[in-house]
């Protein structure tokens, strides 16, 4: 996948470091930046006519005014660069944020979320649920303040022969092809002709090799640990600059009730995480 348009989501409350790293990433990629500055308005605590017509409306107007001011500040910074860009402001409510984000994500090759936006748990969840599950666009979450490298030295590709993992592999090829070593990582693999094959990981490794990717297949034993813990430890062992994985292997409602590998990786990962579903 060639990355030509990157939608960068900025939290109206904190965005300076995210903007800096996003500019560097888009410049390196030669990509157009769609800067989406978002404010999620709170619903009124008391649903009475007086509450909505006075104090709540005044607070809402203050949020809208702040959003306009912060969006203007982002615009002014980007105007001093040579980047191709557009800036959009989104004022939404918690209940509608997923749909609003998904609508904008339709017109991007990648959604980039920096450390400041990801640090807002409410916003991060709505970005993931909106862009990832209501649009076809993959997400790259960067928990670091420095920009994501366009040519990582080492990538961990979490592989389980699922549709999600296969889609993540294809959509991340731009990074995989420029990488020094891609570690196709399978946790507790079981050789089955209808799933992983007689040699788990060999099929996807051959596919990637034909694309010029430098591949190593790592079959890792969990030793009783959770899958997400095993993946994070192996990412450390191979000095991975990025983790690529498919998002969810079960229905969304089940993941929301019981957690899951993707949620845990989102919460605890210290390196950039590329997600596709």
SULSUL-V679689 format. One line per field, one symbol per residue. burial: I if it has 16 or more other ideal C-beta (glycine too) atoms within 10 Angstrom, else O. A space follows every 10 residues. Layout:
burial = ???
This chain:
burial = OOIOIIIIII IIOOIOOIIO IIIOIIOOIO IIIIIIIIII IOOOOOOOOO OOOOOIOOOI OOOOOOIOOI IOOIOOIIOO OOIOIOIOII IIOOOOIIOI IIOIIOOIII IIIIIIIIOI OOIIIIIIII IIOOIOIIII IIIOOOIIII OIOIIIIIII IIOIIIIIIO IIIOIIOOIO IIIIIIIOIO OOOOOIOOOI IOOIIOOIOO OOIOIOIIII OOOOOOIIII IIOIIOOIOI IIIIIIIIIO OOOOIOOOOI IIIIIIOOIO IIIIIII
